[in-house]
Amino acid sequence: MDWLIDHLAVIMFFALVAIMFLGYPVAFLLGAVGIGFGFLGVAFDVFNMNQFANLLPRVYGQAVQNPVLVAIPMFVFMGTMLEKSGVAETLLHILQLMLRQVPGGLAIAVTVLGTIMAATTGIVGASVIMLTLIALPVMLSKGYDKSLSVGTIASAGTLGILIPPSIMLVIMGDLMGIPVGTLFTGAILPGLLMSALYVVFIIVICIIKPGLAPAVTGKLGPDDERLTVGMVVRGFLPPSFLIALVLGSIFAGWATPTEASGIGALGAILLAIANKRFSMAVLRDVMTSSALTNAMVFFIVFGATLFSYVFRALGGDDLVAELLKAMGIDTGWEVLTFVMILVFIMGFFFDWIEICLIVIPIFAPIIGKLDFGTFIEGKQIILTWFAILLAVNMQTAFLTPPFGFALFYMKGTVPPSVTMMDIYKGITPFVAVQLLALVLCMIFPEVVLYLPRTYGFLD
């Protein structure tokens, strides 16, 4: 009985993981497990009933009154509205023309498009569905291998979770007490590194196996095939305008991420109007979708706040530290490697937000106190680096079977000729590329820390 009482927080963690496999909504599950183990703590006299009185003010102060989280509904609205604006279709056609002489040029064009759209949407579901609808029919009609096509689209679509403005980074910044602008600047180079590694892989595999991506011939679209300066300007100017509005205003210090999210939402509306895609029906559809996504995110934040409060009150932080030491894992690099492997394995079974809300409250306080050498000193620097490593790692959660959400988004959109096995086969090498990017960011921390240091976010 004494052992049970001393390890109540550990049992609480494993109970949460086990019950998640039953399919209950994670938002309600987090709060229910937290409150349930709070009452167990009262029964075992390790949790005071009066501590429950702190739960409501904690939820209210951490979620309802938190101005940072206001950015989430605005970024969701911006991404959803941009999906309706027609910018992506025009841009893909231009990229096809620009890259048609390069091996795998059409696949590279999709990757570049995914990178650009990631910097304007930040919503994986919208990006994957949009790229599948726009690019997959073209790739299949040009004779591209099905697995390469779906792998390229799925991996490019998931860049939105890493490249700013990312909803995940907003939530992580709030959970870890790091300014969102710091995480946004830290994620830019890792996101571009990931995109560049995708491109290198596509070029290499298409040189080795030319049959995977035949040279594009014939008419590419409704416009003339001759690339003109006007076409490039019309294609690249609108997304560049939106990126400059959102990210440029943050990096220049003109606006906070919360204010920039509102600017981005307005910019997305203006682009939809300019492309004659805006109507009251579209606005109503976008607002409904944004409201549903926003409600889901905030319910999870509420539940995670309750869970982490009870977990810490039961001594969870100390127990995890003792457990790691008992396993012989006590140096900074050993703990970091352990957490990265744990997060990757969890990605096979859980969504990123579930992993984020389980791992960060438990391991961030521990990681922040460890030693990683003179180059990575200071709690703020360590936690910023750790947060971006988590973000790079959790991108794999969208692609790894059996519960990769990008795979489900894609399967619901692809034609019947593309099977789930084609999708699994296609994403496997791209997951390996993502892990390579993670290792590079661990070995070379400056990939993450260079821009935040340069712009003074880590002074």
C-alpha positions in Angstrom: 0.0 0.0 0.0 2.8 2.4 0.8 4.4 1.7 -2.6 1.0 2.5 -4.3 0.7 5.8 -2.4 4.3 6.8 -3.2 3.8 6.1 -7.0 0.3 7.4 -7.4 1.5 10.0 -10.0 3.2 7.3 -12.1 0.0 5.1 -12.0 -2.0 8.2 -13.0 0.2 8.7 -16.1 -0.1 5.1 -17.3 -3.8 5.1 -16.5 -4.2 8.0 -18.9 -2.2 6.3 -21.7 -4.1 3.0 -21.2 -7.6 4.7 -21.3 -6.7 6.7 -24.4 -6.6 3.4 -26.3 -10.3 2.9 -25.5 -11.1 5.8 -27.8 -12.5 8.3 -25.3 -12.2 12.0 -26.2 -8.9 13.2 -24.9 -10.3 16.6 -23.7 -12.7 14.9 -21.3 -10.3 12.1 -20.5 -7.5 14.4 -19.3 -9.8 16.3 -16.9 -11.5 13.1 -15.7 -8.3 11.3 -14.9 -6.9 14.4 -13.1 -10.0 14.8 -10.9 -10.3 11.0 -10.3 -6.8 10.7 -9.1 -7.2 13.9 -7.0 -9.9 12.1 -5.1 -7.7 9.0 -4.8 -5.0 11.3 -3.4 -7.5 12.6 -0.8 -8.4 9.0 0.2 -4.7 8.2 0.7 -4.1 11.5 2.4 -1.5 12.8 -0.1 -3.9 15.4 -1.7 -5.9 18.0 0.2 -9.5 18.5 -0.6 -9.0 22.2 -0.4 -6.6 22.0 -3.4 -9.6 21.3 -5.6 -10.6 24.9 -5.0 -7.5 25.9 -7.0 -8.5 24.0 -10.1 -11.1 26.5 -11.4 -9.0 29.6 -11.0 -6.1 27.8 -12.6 -8.1 26.8 -15.6 -9.6 30.3 -15.9 -6.2 32.0 -15.5 -4.3 29.7 -17.8 -6.8 29.3 -20.6 -9.7 31.7 -20.5 -7.7 34.8 -19.6 -4.6 33.9 -21.5 -4.1 36.5 -24.3 -1.6 34.2 -26.2 -4.3 31.6 -26.9 -6.4 34.2 -28.7 -4.0 33.7 -31.6 -5.3 30.1 -32.1 -8.8 30.9 -33.5 -7.4 33.6 -35.7 -4.7 31.3 -37.2 -7.3 28.6 -37.7 -9.6 31.1 -39.5 -6.7 32.3 -41.6 -5.8 28.8 -42.8 -9.3 27.8 -43.5 -10.1 30.9 -45.5 -6.8 30.6 -47.4 -7.9 27.1 -48.4 -10.9 28.7 -50.2 -8.9 31.5 -51.8 -7.6 29.6 -54.9 -4.0 30.7 -54.2 -2.6 27.2 -54.1 -3.9 26.1 -57.5 -2.3 29.0 -59.3 1.0 28.5 -57.4 1.2 24.8 -58.2 0.8 25.4 -61.9 3.6 28.0 -61.9 5.9 25.7 -59.9 5.3 22.9 -62.4 6.5 25.1 -65.2 9.5 26.3 -63.3 10.7 22.8 -62.3 9.6 20.6 -65.2 13.3 20.0 -66.3 14.3 18.8 -62.8 14.1 15.0 -62.0 10.9 14.6 -60.0 10.0 18.3 -60.8 6.3 17.8 -60.1 7.0 16.2 -56.7 9.4 19.0 -55.9 6.8 21.6 -56.9 4.3 20.0 -54.4 7.0 20.1 -51.7 7.7 23.8 -52.4 4.0 24.5 -52.5 3.5 22.7 -49.2 6.3 24.8 -47.6 4.8 28.0 -48.8 1.3 27.1 -47.7 2.7 26.0 -44.3 3.9 29.5 -43.8 0.4 30.8 -44.4 -2.0 28.2 -42.9 -0.4 26.2 -40.0 -3.2 23.7 -40.2 -2.2 20.2 -41.3 -5.6 18.8 -42.1 -6.4 21.7 -44.4 -3.0 21.5 -46.1 -3.1 17.7 -46.7 -6.6 17.8 -48.1 -5.9 20.8 -50.3 -2.7 19.4 -51.7 -4.3 16.0 -52.3 -7.2 17.5 -54.2 -5.0 19.8 -56.2 -1.8 17.8 -56.9 -2.6 14.1 -56.7 -4.8 13.9 -59.9 -2.1 15.8 -61.8 0.7 13.6 -60.5 -1.1 10.4 -61.3 -2.1 11.6 -64.8 1.5 12.3 -65.6 2.5 8.8 -64.6 4.0 9.4 -61.2 4.3 6.4 -58.9 1.4 6.3 -56.5 3.5 5.7 -53.4 5.9 8.6 -54.2 2.9 10.9 -55.0 1.0 10.3 -51.7 4.2 10.3 -49.7 5.3 13.6 -51.1 1.9 15.2 -50.6 1.5 13.9 -47.0 4.9 15.0 -45.9 4.6 18.4 -47.5 1.2 18.9 -45.9 2.5 18.2 -42.4 5.1 21.0 -42.6 2.3 23.3 -41.4 2.7 21.9 -37.9 6.3 23.0 -37.7 6.8 26.1 -39.9 5.2 29.3 -38.3 2.5 30.3 -37.8 1.9 26.9 -36.2 -0.9 26.3 -33.8 1.2 23.6 -32.1 3.9 26.2 -31.3 1.4 28.6 -29.8 0.2 25.8 -27.4 3.7 24.7 -26.6 4.8 28.2 -25.9 1.9 28.6 -23.5 2.6 25.3 -21.7 6.3 25.9 -21.3 6.2 29.7 -20.6 8.1 30.6 -23.7 7.1 33.6 -25.9 5.5 32.4 -29.1 7.7 34.7 -31.1 10.8 32.9 -29.8 9.4 29.5 -30.9 8.3 30.9 -34.3 11.8 32.2 -35.0 13.4 29.0 -33.7 11.2 26.8 -36.0 11.9 28.5 -39.3 15.3 27.0 -40.1 14.3 23.4 -38.9 11.2 23.7 -41.1 13.2 24.8 -44.1 15.8 22.1 -43.4 13.0 19.5 -43.4 11.7 20.8 -46.7 15.2 20.8 -48.3 15.8 17.2 -47.2 12.5 16.2 -48.8 13.6 17.9 -52.1 17.0 16.2 -51.9 15.4 12.8 -51.3 13.0 13.3 -54.2 15.8 14.2 -56.6 18.0 11.3 -55.5 15.3 8.7 -55.7 14.1 10.0 -59.1 17.6 9.8 -60.5 18.1 6.3 -59.2 14.6 5.2 -60.3 13.5 7.4 -63.2 10.3 5.4 -63.7 8.9 6.7 -60.4 8.6 10.2 -61.9 8.5 10.4 -65.7 9.4 13.7 -67.4 6.4 15.9 -67.6 5.2 16.4 -71.2 2.2 17.9 -72.8 -0.2 20.6 -71.6 0.2 21.3 -67.9 -2.9 23.4 -67.4 -5.4 25.8 -68.9 -2.8 28.6 -69.3 0.0 28.8 -71.9 3.0 26.6 -70.9 5.5 29.4 -71.5 6.5 30.8 -68.1 6.3 34.6 -67.9 7.3 37.1 -65.3 3.7 38.1 -64.9 2.7 34.6 -64.0 5.4 34.3 -61.4 4.4 37.7 -59.8 0.7 36.8 -59.8 1.5 33.4 -58.3 4.1 34.3 -55.6 2.9 37.8 -54.6 -0.3 36.9 -52.7 1.3 34.2 -50.4 4.4 36.3 -50.0 2.2 39.2 -49.0 0.4 37.1 -46.4 3.7 35.7 -45.0 5.1 39.2 -44.7 2.0 40.4 -43.0 2.0 37.7 -40.4 5.7 36.7 -39.8 7.2 39.9 -40.9 5.2 42.0 -38.4 6.3 39.6 -35.6 10.0 39.6 -36.4 10.1 43.3 -37.0 8.5 43.9 -33.6 5.5 45.7 -35.0 3.0 43.2 -33.7 2.7 40.4 -31.2 1.8 36.9 -32.5 -1.8 37.5 -31.2 -2.1 40.7 -33.2 -0.4 39.2 -36.2 -3.0 36.4 -36.2 -5.7 39.0 -36.7 -3.7 40.7 -39.5 -3.4 37.3 -41.1 -7.1 36.6 -40.9 -7.8 39.9 -42.6 -5.2 39.2 -45.2 -6.7 35.8 -46.0 -10.1 37.5 -46.5 -8.6 40.0 -48.9 -6.9 37.3 -50.9 -10.2 35.4 -51.2 -11.9 38.7 -52.4 -9.1 39.4 -54.9 -9.5 35.9 -56.4 -13.4 36.3 -56.4 -13.8 33.3 -54.1 -15.4 35.2 -51.2 -19.1 35.0 -50.4 -21.3 35.0 -47.3 -21.7 31.2 -47.7 -17.9 30.8 -47.7 -17.5 33.0 -44.7 -20.2 31.1 -42.8 -18.5 27.8 -43.7 -15.1 29.0 -42.6 -16.4 30.4 -39.3 -18.2 27.2 -38.5 -15.1 25.1 -39.2 -12.9 27.5 -37.2 -15.3 27.4 -34.2 -15.3 23.6 -34.1 -11.5 23.4 -34.3 -11.2 26.1 -31.7 -13.6 24.4 -29.3 -11.7 21.2 -29.6 -8.3 22.8 -28.8 -9.6 24.8 -25.8 -11.4 21.8 -24.3 -8.0 19.9 -24.5 -6.2 22.8 -22.8 -8.8 22.8 -20.0 -8.3 19.1 -19.4 -4.6 19.3 -19.6 -4.5 22.0 -17.0 -6.5 19.8 -14.6 -4.3 16.8 -15.3 -0.9 18.6 -14.9 -2.1 20.3 -11.7 -3.0 17.0 -9.9 0.1 15.2 -11.4 2.5 17.7 -9.9 0.6 17.9 -6.6 1.0 14.1 -6.3 4.8 14.5 -6.7 5.0 13.5 -10.4 8.0 15.6 -11.3 10.1 14.1 -8.6 9.0 10.5 -9.3 9.9 10.8 -13.0 13.3 12.2 -12.1 13.9 9.3 -9.7 12.7 6.8 -12.3 15.1 8.1 -14.9 18.0 7.9 -12.4 17.0 4.3 -11.5 17.3 3.5 -15.3 20.8 5.0 -15.4 19.5 8.0 -17.4 20.8 11.1 -15.6 22.9 13.3 -18.0 21.2 15.9 -20.1 21.9 14.2 -23.4 20.7 10.8 -22.1 17.4 12.2 -20.8 16.9 14.2 -24.1 17.5 11.1 -26.2 15.1 9.1 -24.0 12.3 11.7 -24.4 12.8 11.9 -28.1 12.5 8.1 -28.5 9.5 8.0 -26.2 7.8 10.8 -28.2 8.5 9.0 -31.5 7.0 5.8 -30.2 4.0 7.6 -28.8 3.5 9.1 -32.3 2.4 5.7 -33.6 -0.6 5.8 -31.3 -1.5 9.4 -30.3 -2.1 12.8 -32.0 0.5 15.6 -31.5 -1.7 17.5 -29.1 -2.1 14.5 -26.8 1.7 13.8 -26.9 2.3 17.5 -26.2 0.0 17.7 -23.3 1.3 14.5 -21.7 5.1 15.0 -22.3 5.6 18.7 -21.7 4.2 19.0 -18.1 6.2 16.0 -17.1 9.6 16.4 -18.8 10.0 20.2 -19.5 10.7 21.0 -15.8 13.3 18.2 -15.8 15.0 19.1 -19.1 15.2 22.8 -18.1 17.5 21.9 -15.1 19.9 19.7 -17.0 23.4 20.4 -18.4 23.9 20.4 -22.2 27.3 22.2 -22.4 28.3 25.8 -22.5 26.7 26.5 -25.8 23.3 25.6 -24.6 23.1 27.4 -21.2 20.2 29.0 -19.5 16.7 27.6 -18.9 15.1 29.7 -21.6 17.6 28.6 -24.3 17.4 24.9 -23.3 13.6 24.9 -23.3 13.4 26.7 -26.6 15.7 24.1 -28.2 13.8 21.3 -26.5 10.4 22.7 -27.7 11.5 22.8 -31.3 13.0 19.3 -31.1 9.6 18.1 -29.8 7.9 19.9 -32.7 10.2 18.3 -35.3 9.7 14.9 -33.6 5.9 15.2 -33.3 5.6 16.0 -37.0 6.2 12.2 -37.5 3.0 11.5 -35.5 1.0 12.7 -38.5 2.6 10.1 -40.8 3.3 7.0 -38.6 0.7 4.2 -38.8 -1.7 3.1 -37.5 -3.1 6.5 -36.2 -1.3 9.1 -38.3 -3.9 11.8 -38.9 -2.4 12.9 -42.3 -3.0 9.3 -43.5 -6.7 9.5 -42.6 -7.1 12.9 -44.2 -5.5 11.6 -47.3 -7.4 8.3 -47.5 -10.7 10.2 -47.3 -9.6 12.3 -50.3 -7.7 9.9 -52.7 -9.4 7.9 -55.5 -10.1 4.2 -54.8 -7.1 3.2 -56.9 -4.8 4.5 -54.2 -4.9 1.9 -51.3 -3.9 2.4 -47.7 -0.9 0.2 -48.4 0.2 2.6 -51.1 0.0 5.4 -48.5 2.0 3.5 -45.9 4.6 2.5 -48.4 4.9 6.2 -49.6 5.3 7.8 -46.2 8.0 5.4 -44.8 11.0 7.0 -46.5 9.7 10.5 -45.6 9.5 9.5 -41.9 13.1 8.5 -42.1 13.9 12.0 -43.6 12.1 13.6 -40.7 14.1 11.6 -38.2 17.3 12.7 -40.0 16.2 16.3 -39.6 15.6 15.7 -35.9 19.1 14.2 -35.4 20.6 17.2 -37.2 18.8 19.6 -35.0 20.0 17.7 -31.9 23.7 17.5 -33.1 23.7 21.1 -34.4 21.6 23.2 -31.9 22.4 26.4 -33.8 19.9 25.3 -36.5 17.2 26.0 -33.9 18.9 28.8 -31.9 20.6 30.9 -34.6 17.5 33.1 -35.5 16.2 33.5 -32.0 19.7 34.7 -30.9 20.1 36.9 -34.0 16.7 38.7 -33.4 17.3 39.1 -29.7 14.6 36.7 -28.6 17.0 34.9 -26.3 18.9 37.8 -24.8 
